[in-house]
Amino acid sequence: MLRGTLSARTIRELPTSSLQTSCYIEPIEHCSVVYRTIREPSAWAIVVAEKISGHRYEIGQVSDAYKLFEEFDGEIFLLEVQHNEHGFNLRLLSNGNGVAPVYFYQNGDLISFDWDSYRLAQTVGHKSLDFQFLCRAIVDPVYTYRTPFSNIQSLPPRTELLWDGSRLAVSQLEGEELNIEIDREDAGSFIIDHVAAYLSKRASPEHKLAVELSGGIDSSFVALAAFRAWQGRGITLGIDIGFGPERGSQLHRRNKVVKAVGCQDFLIDIREYLPTFELSKHDLESRYLLAEEYESAFARIWQIAQERGCNVITGGYGGDELFPALTTDEVRQDKLRGVTEADLSRIESVYEELFTPKAWQALNDGFIGELDAGYLGKSARLAVMKRAPLLLSRGFWPVFPLFDEKLAAALLTATADERHEKSALQQAVKALLGDNDIFGLYEKETLEGASDHSLRANADEVVRLLANSRLIDVGILRGGAIRKDSIGDLSDKGNPYSPVLSVLYATEKFIRWNL
């Protein structure tokens, strides 16, 4: 929600939005955001906060800004500078869940911020790759606040950044005590009430929302709850996965929800937006933030939302972290990858064959330097951090009611059977549908067929590019390791290269467009 550059030489002056100076800060402009500046003789401060009902934004002094920060129940940033003749101290405080992240980097006596990591990266003259990060991102999704650049960092929620012109430090803020407890057997009712209160604070009459609705448990609940809060002012958006045995039941559940909320619905077919493996200029986040290979499909549904005048987008992000499975599978496949029948040990041997010794060592070294993710897991935060800048850049405000610290903390007090396999959330959906259970024995949809189909259709191009890859130049892939005669037939479901090549290609896209 903030972007700009501060210079240690001129930081005593309140930054303006003038791009002619080396010291400026500007907030995102959106109807859901409040922006306030405060100037005092030896201090100044900027507050950027989500606009929610029940809060007054009359801020005249820095102390008022801190009071708002301490009591606020939404997204908020407080940037403060205290200065005198001897120097200055800058503090940037981040609260809320981190729906609108801030990325930052220091260059000499300058520090730059941006909520769009891609835009910030483009301003960095000499980006330094985080080699270990890229190696890990290729093999498995990297649930982390690190970025692919070692000199660009993300400010996680509930953290404090301190800067005195030379030293830069980030530390965790002490979180407020969360005393919410589910003191009754029905966690489903608790979820309905909590989310209703969350959404009612944000459902202003001037807002029109679009709900990303897959027909799964999380998005179905959010759609039913959001249309109640918004009093029907919105539309639903969906992507028909087009593949797999779960497709029919998924669409059936989705249609039940659309009929219940009585809205206009837009559904696009993934088969019309399969990745062609071209290097897209719009692939802003790429593999390192779990970006789908289906960027054009999401771009289309967001375009539809824009055309219908929506300024808020919501969905079920965070639900997986609220209801951790009580039993784990030995094999956990990423739903965005092409899933093959290849043995995982064979896939591991493929990576060992393709990676340089340096890359293989980086992959197996300990991954350190992370702050505590709190009640919400890193995968939920990363999914939202991936989504938010793309939505903000298109003029939407992201509202994700399941991505909520207080709700996550409360559900830790629920009984095990209510948390297992999201049974409480299924009960909440059933109640909102008038005691109609649309899930029963639930099988989640995946996009596994789409990725595999597109890879086979573009196999020659993928192999050609990876054989002359930038991943070879930076020392991750061995030269000459990827050849058409060595990878075999990609139409064979047991081919261990299939789930590897599309991930390598996505990382290749990132390197080609960002270096």
C-alpha positions in Angstrom: 0.0 0.0 0.0 3.1 2.2 0.1 5.7 2.9 -2.6 8.5 5.4 -3.0 12.1 6.2 -2.0 13.5 7.9 1.1 16.9 9.5 1.2 18.9 9.8 4.4 20.0 13.3 3.3 16.5 14.7 3.0 14.4 12.5 5.3 13.7 15.2 7.8 11.2 16.7 5.3 7.8 15.1 4.9 7.9 13.2 1.7 5.7 14.4 -1.1 4.4 12.5 -4.1 6.6 14.6 -6.4 8.7 12.2 -8.5 11.3 15.1 -9.0 12.8 14.6 -5.5 14.8 11.7 -4.2 12.6 11.5 -1.2 8.9 10.7 -1.8 6.3 8.3 -0.6 2.9 7.7 -2.1 0.0 5.4 -1.1 -2.2 3.3 -3.2 -5.3 5.2 -4.3 -8.4 3.2 -3.7 -11.9 3.8 -2.3 -11.2 1.2 0.4 -8.1 2.9 1.7 -7.6 5.9 4.0 -4.3 7.9 3.9 -3.2 10.4 6.5 0.0 12.5 7.0 1.1 14.1 10.3 3.9 16.8 10.7 5.4 17.7 14.0 8.5 19.9 14.8 10.8 16.9 15.2 8.8 14.1 13.6 6.5 13.2 10.8 4.3 10.1 10.1 2.2 8.6 7.3 -0.7 6.2 8.0 -2.2 4.0 5.3 -5.2 2.0 6.5 -8.0 -0.1 5.2 -11.3 1.7 5.4 -13.6 -0.2 7.6 -16.7 0.8 9.6 -16.4 1.5 13.3 -13.1 3.4 13.1 -12.5 7.2 13.2 -9.6 8.4 11.1 -9.2 11.8 12.7 -5.4 11.8 13.2 -3.7 15.1 14.2 -0.6 13.9 16.1 1.8 11.0 15.9 0.4 9.7 19.1 -3.1 9.5 17.4 -1.5 7.4 14.7 -0.1 4.9 17.2 -3.5 4.7 19.0 -5.2 3.8 15.8 -2.5 1.3 15.0 -2.9 -0.5 18.3 -6.7 -0.8 18.1 -7.1 -1.3 14.4 -8.7 -4.6 13.1 -7.6 -4.5 9.5 -4.7 -3.7 7.1 -2.7 -0.8 8.4 0.8 0.6 7.9 2.5 3.3 10.0 5.6 5.0 8.7 7.2 7.4 11.3 10.4 9.4 11.4 11.8 11.0 14.5 14.7 13.4 13.8 17.0 16.0 15.4 20.3 17.6 14.7 22.2 14.3 15.3 20.3 12.1 12.9 17.0 10.3 12.6 15.2 7.0 13.3 12.7 5.5 10.9 10.0 3.0 11.8 7.7 1.2 9.5 5.0 -0.9 11.4 2.9 -3.4 9.7 -0.3 -4.9 11.3 -3.2 -6.9 10.0 -2.8 -10.1 8.0 -0.6 -8.8 5.2 -3.2 -8.6 2.4 -1.3 -5.6 1.1 2.4 -6.5 1.5 5.4 -4.1 1.3 8.7 -5.0 -0.3 11.8 -3.0 0.4 15.5 -2.7 -0.4 18.4 -0.4 0.7 20.9 1.1 -1.7 23.5 3.2 0.1 21.7 6.0 1.9 18.4 5.3 0.1 15.6 2.9 1.1 12.8 2.1 -1.4 9.4 0.6 -0.8 6.7 -0.9 -3.0 3.7 -3.1 -2.7 4.4 -4.5 -6.1 7.5 -6.7 -6.0 7.8 -6.7 -9.8 7.8 -3.0 -10.0 10.3 -2.6 -7.2 12.6 -5.2 -8.8 12.6 -3.2 -12.1 14.0 -0.2 -10.2 16.9 -2.1 -8.8 19.9 -1.6 -11.1 21.9 -4.6 -10.0 19.7 -7.4 -8.7 21.4 -10.1 -6.8 19.8 -13.5 -7.2 19.1 -15.6 -4.2 20.6 -18.8 -5.6 19.2 -21.1 -2.9 15.8 -19.7 -3.2 15.6 -20.4 -6.9 16.8 -24.0 -6.4 14.2 -24.6 -3.7 11.4 -22.9 -5.8 12.1 -25.3 -8.7 11.8 -28.5 -6.7 9.0 -27.4 -4.3 6.9 -24.3 -3.6 8.9 -22.0 -1.3 6.6 -20.8 1.5 8.7 -17.9 2.6 9.0 -14.1 2.9 12.2 -14.2 1.0 12.2 -13.1 -2.7 14.3 -14.5 -5.5 16.6 -11.4 -5.0 18.8 -11.3 -2.0 18.7 -7.5 -1.9 14.9 -7.3 -2.0 12.9 -8.3 1.1 9.3 -8.5 2.0 7.9 -6.9 5.2 5.7 -9.6 6.8 2.6 -8.6 8.8 3.0 -7.7 12.5 6.6 -6.6 12.0 8.7 -3.5 12.6 11.3 -2.2 10.2 14.0 0.2 11.7 16.4 2.3 9.7 18.8 5.0 10.7 20.3 5.7 7.3 22.8 2.9 7.4 21.6 0.0 9.5 18.4 -1.9 8.5 16.6 -4.3 10.9 13.3 -6.1 10.8 11.8 -7.7 13.9 8.5 -9.3 15.0 6.0 -7.2 16.9 4.4 -8.7 19.9 1.0 -9.8 18.9 -2.1 -9.0 20.9 -3.6 -11.6 23.1 -6.3 -13.5 21.2 -8.8 -14.6 23.8 -11.5 -15.8 21.4 -12.6 -19.3 22.2 -15.2 -21.6 20.7 -17.1 -22.5 23.8 -19.8 -24.6 22.1 -19.8 -27.7 20.0 -20.9 -26.0 16.8 -17.8 -24.4 15.3 -19.7 -23.9 12.0 -22.0 -21.3 13.7 -19.0 -19.5 15.1 -17.4 -19.3 11.7 -20.6 -17.8 10.2 -20.9 -15.2 12.9 -17.2 -14.2 12.9 -17.0 -13.9 9.1 -20.2 -12.0 9.0 -18.8 -9.4 11.4 -15.5 -9.3 9.3 -17.3 -8.7 6.0 -19.9 -6.3 7.3 -17.2 -3.8 8.3 -16.0 -3.7 4.6 -19.3 -3.9 2.7 -19.8 -0.2 1.9 -22.7 0.6 -0.4 -20.3 2.1 -3.0 -18.4 -1.3 -3.2 -19.3 -4.0 -5.7 -17.6 -7.3 -5.3 -16.5 -10.2 -7.4 -16.1 -13.6 -5.8 -13.7 -16.2 -7.2 -15.8 -19.3 -6.8 -14.4 -22.7 -7.7 -17.1 -24.7 -6.0 -14.8 -26.0 -3.3 -15.5 -25.7 0.4 -13.6 -22.5 1.1 -14.8 -20.5 -1.9 -18.4 -21.7 -1.5 -18.6 -20.5 2.1 -17.0 -17.2 1.3 -19.4 -16.6 -1.6 -22.5 -17.3 0.5 -21.2 -15.1 3.4 -20.0 -12.3 1.2 -23.3 -11.9 -0.8 -25.1 -11.6 2.5 -22.9 -8.8 3.7 -22.8 -7.1 0.3 -26.6 -7.5 0.0 -26.3 -9.1 -3.5 -24.1 -6.4 -5.0 -21.7 -8.5 -7.0 -20.9 -11.3 -9.4 -19.2 -14.7 -9.3 -16.2 -15.7 -11.4 -14.9 -19.2 -12.1 -12.5 -21.3 -14.1 -13.8 -24.6 -15.3 -10.9 -27.0 -14.8 -12.0 -28.9 -17.9 -10.1 -32.1 -16.8 -10.4 -34.8 -14.3 -13.1 -37.0 -12.7 -14.0 -34.3 -10.1 -15.0 -31.8 -12.8 -18.8 -32.7 -12.9 -19.4 -32.7 -9.2 -17.4 -29.5 -8.8 -19.5 -27.6 -11.3 -22.7 -29.0 -9.7 -21.7 -27.6 -6.3 -20.7 -24.4 -7.9 -24.1 -24.0 -9.6 -25.9 -24.7 -6.3 -24.0 -21.8 -4.7 -24.6 -19.4 -7.6 -28.4 -20.2 -7.6 -28.5 -19.6 -3.8 -26.9 -16.1 -4.0 -28.9 -15.2 -7.1 -26.1 -13.4 -8.9 -24.7 -13.0 -12.4 -22.1 -15.7 -13.0 -19.2 -15.9 -15.3 -17.4 -19.2 -16.0 -14.5 -19.6 -18.4 -13.0 -22.9 -19.7 -9.4 -23.5 -18.8 -8.9 -25.4 -22.1 -9.2 -22.0 -23.9 -6.4 -20.5 -21.7 -3.9 -23.3 -21.5 -0.3 -22.1 -21.2 1.5 -22.0 -24.5 4.8 -21.7 -22.7 5.5 -18.3 -24.3 7.5 -15.9 -22.3 4.8 -13.5 -21.1 5.6 -9.9 -20.1 2.7 -10.1 -17.7 4.1 -13.1 -15.7 4.8 -10.7 -12.8 5.3 -13.1 -10.0 6.4 -16.3 -11.8 7.3 -19.5 -10.0 8.8 -18.0 -6.9 5.4 -16.9 -5.6 3.6 -20.0 -6.7 2.2 -18.3 -9.8 0.0 -20.6 -11.9 0.9 -21.4 -15.4 -2.7 -20.3 -16.1 -2.1 -16.5 -15.8 -4.1 -15.7 -18.9 -7.2 -17.4 -17.4 -7.0 -15.4 -14.2 -6.3 -12.2 -16.3 -9.6 -12.9 -18.1 -11.8 -13.3 -15.1 -10.3 -10.2 -13.5 -11.0 -8.4 -16.8 -14.6 -9.5 -16.5 -14.8 -8.1 -12.9 -13.4 -4.7 -14.2 -16.0 -4.6 -17.0 -18.8 -5.2 -14.5 -17.6 -2.3 -12.2 -16.3 -4.4 -9.3 -13.7 -2.9 -7.0 -13.4 -5.7 -4.4 -12.4 -9.3 -5.1 -12.8 -12.0 -2.5 -12.3 -15.7 -2.3 -11.4 -18.6 0.0 -7.7 -18.0 0.5 -6.5 -19.1 3.9 -9.0 -21.9 4.5 -6.4 -24.6 4.2 -4.5 -23.1 7.1 -7.6 -22.9 9.3 -8.3 -26.6 9.1 -5.0 -28.5 9.0 -5.5 -32.2 8.2 -5.1 -34.4 11.2 -3.6 -37.1 9.1 -1.0 -36.5 6.4 -0.5 -38.2 3.1 2.9 -39.6 2.3 2.7 -37.9 -1.1 1.6 -34.3 -1.2 1.3 -33.1 -4.8 1.1 -29.5 -5.6 -2.2 -29.0 -7.4 -0.6 -26.6 -9.9 1.9 -29.1 -11.2 1.2 -31.8 -13.8 0.8 -35.0 -11.8 2.2 -38.1 -13.3 2.3 -41.7 -12.3 6.1 -41.5 -12.0 7.7 -42.7 -8.8 8.8 -39.7 -6.6 12.2 -41.3 -6.1 12.6 -41.3 -9.9 11.7 -37.6 -10.0 14.2 -36.9 -7.3 16.9 -38.7 -9.3 16.0 -36.5 -12.3 16.6 -33.3 -10.3 19.9 -34.7 -9.1 20.8 -35.6 -12.7 19.9 -32.1 -14.0 21.2 -29.9 -11.2 24.8 -28.8 -10.9 26.6 -30.0 -7.7 26.4 -26.4 -6.3 22.6 -26.2 -7.0 22.1 -29.7 -5.4 24.0 -28.6 -2.3 21.9 -25.3 -2.1 18.8 -27.4 -2.3 19.7 -29.6 0.6 21.2 -26.9 2.9 19.0 -25.6 5.7 16.6 -22.9 4.6 17.0 -20.2 7.3 16.1 -16.6 8.0 12.4 -16.8 8.4 10.1 -15.0 10.9 7.3 -16.8 12.7 4.3 -17.0 10.5 1.9 -16.9 13.4 -1.4 -18.7 13.4 -1.7 -18.7 9.6 0.8 -20.9 7.8 3.2 -19.7 5.3 1.4 -21.3 2.3 -1.7 -19.2 3.0 0.3 -16.0 3.4 2.3 -16.7 0.2 -0.9 -17.4 -1.8 -2.3 -14.0 -0.6 1.0 -12.2 -1.2 1.0 -13.6 -4.7 -2.5 -12.5 -5.4 -2.7 -9.1 -3.7 -0.3 -7.0 -5.9 -1.9 -8.4 -9.1 -5.3 -7.4 -7.8 -4.2 -4.0 -6.5 -2.5 -3.2 -9.8 -5.9 -3.8 -11.5 -7.8 -1.5 -9.1 -9.3 -4.2 -6.9 -9.1 -4.3 -3.1 -8.5 -7.9 -1.8 -10.8 -9.1 1.0 -10.1 -12.6 2.2 -12.2 -13.4 5.3 -10.7 -16.8 5.9 -7.2 -15.3 5.9 -7.8 -14.0 9.4 -5.5 -14.4 12.5 -8.3 -14.2 15.0 -10.4 -16.8 13.3 -7.3 -19.1 13.0 -6.6 -18.7 16.7 -10.2 -19.4 17.7 -10.3 -22.6 15.6 -7.4 -24.0 17.5 -9.8 -24.2 20.4 -12.4 -26.2 18.4 -12.8 -29.9 18.9 -10.7 -32.2 16.6 -13.7 -33.6 14.7 -14.8 -30.1 13.8 -11.4 -29.2 12.4 -10.7 -32.5 10.6 -11.2 -32.2 6.8 -12.9 -28.8 7.3 -16.0 -30.4 8.8 -16.9 -27.2 10.6 -16.7 -25.2 7.4 -18.9 -27.7 5.6 -21.5 -27.4 8.3 -21.4 -23.6 7.8 -22.0 -24.0 4.1 -24.9 -26.4 4.9 -26.5 -23.9 7.3 -26.2 -21.0 4.8 -27.8 -23.1 2.1 -30.8 -23.9 4.3 -29.6 -27.3 5.7 -28.6 -28.5 2.2 -25.4 -30.5 2.2 -23.7 -30.1 -1.2 -20.4 -31.8 -0.3 -21.0 -35.2 1.2 -17.9 -37.2 0.3 -15.8 -34.4 -1.0 -13.0 -34.8 -3.6 -11.1 -31.6 -4.4 -10.6 -30.6 -8.0 -7.1 -30.1 -9.4 -5.6 -28.6 -12.5 -3.3 -31.5 -13.0 -4.5 -32.5 -16.4 -4.2 -29.1 -17.9 -0.6 -28.6 -17.1 0.3 -32.1 -18.4 -1.7 -31.6 -21.6 -0.1 -28.3 -22.4 3.4 -29.6 -21.7 2.9 -32.4 -24.2 1.5 -30.1 -26.8 4.6 -27.8 -26.5 7.3 -30.4 -25.7 9.6 -29.5 -28.6 9.6 -25.8 -27.7 10.1 -26.5 -24.0 13.1 -28.8 -24.6 14.6 -26.4 -27.1 14.5 -23.5 -24.7 15.7 -25.4 -21.7 18.6 -26.8 -23.6 19.9 -23.2 -24.0 18.6 -22.0 -20.7 19.5 -19.1 -18.5 19.3 -21.6 -15.7 22.5 -23.1 -17.2 24.1 -19.6 -17.3 23.4 -19.0 -13.5 24.7 -22.4 -12.6 21.5 -24.3 -11.6 21.2 -26.7 -14.6 24.0 -28.7 -16.1 24.7 -27.8 -19.7 23.6 -30.5 -22.1 21.5 -32.3 -19.6 18.1 -31.6 -21.3 18.0 -33.2 -24.7 15.0 -34.5 -26.7 16.7 -37.9 -27.0 17.3 -38.1 -23.2 13.9 -37.1 -21.7 11.9 -39.8 -23.6 8.3 -39.7 -24.5 6.4 -37.0 -22.5 3.1 -38.6 -23.4 4.0 -41.5 -21.2 2.3 -41.0 -17.8 5.3 -42.6 -16.0 7.8 -40.2 -17.5 9.6 -38.6 -14.5 10.6 -35.5 -16.6 6.9 -34.4 -17.0 6.4 -32.8 -13.6 9.9 -31.4 -13.7 10.0 -29.6 -17.1 7.0 -27.3 -16.6 8.4 -26.1 -13.3 11.9 -25.5 -14.8 10.2 -23.6 -17.6 8.3 -21.3 -15.2 11.6 -20.5 -13.4 13.2 -19.9 -16.8 10.4 -17.3 -17.5 11.2 -15.5 -14.3 14.9 -15.3 -15.0 14.5 -14.2 -18.6 12.1 -11.4 -17.7 13.8 -10.1 -14.5 17.5 -10.2 -15.2 
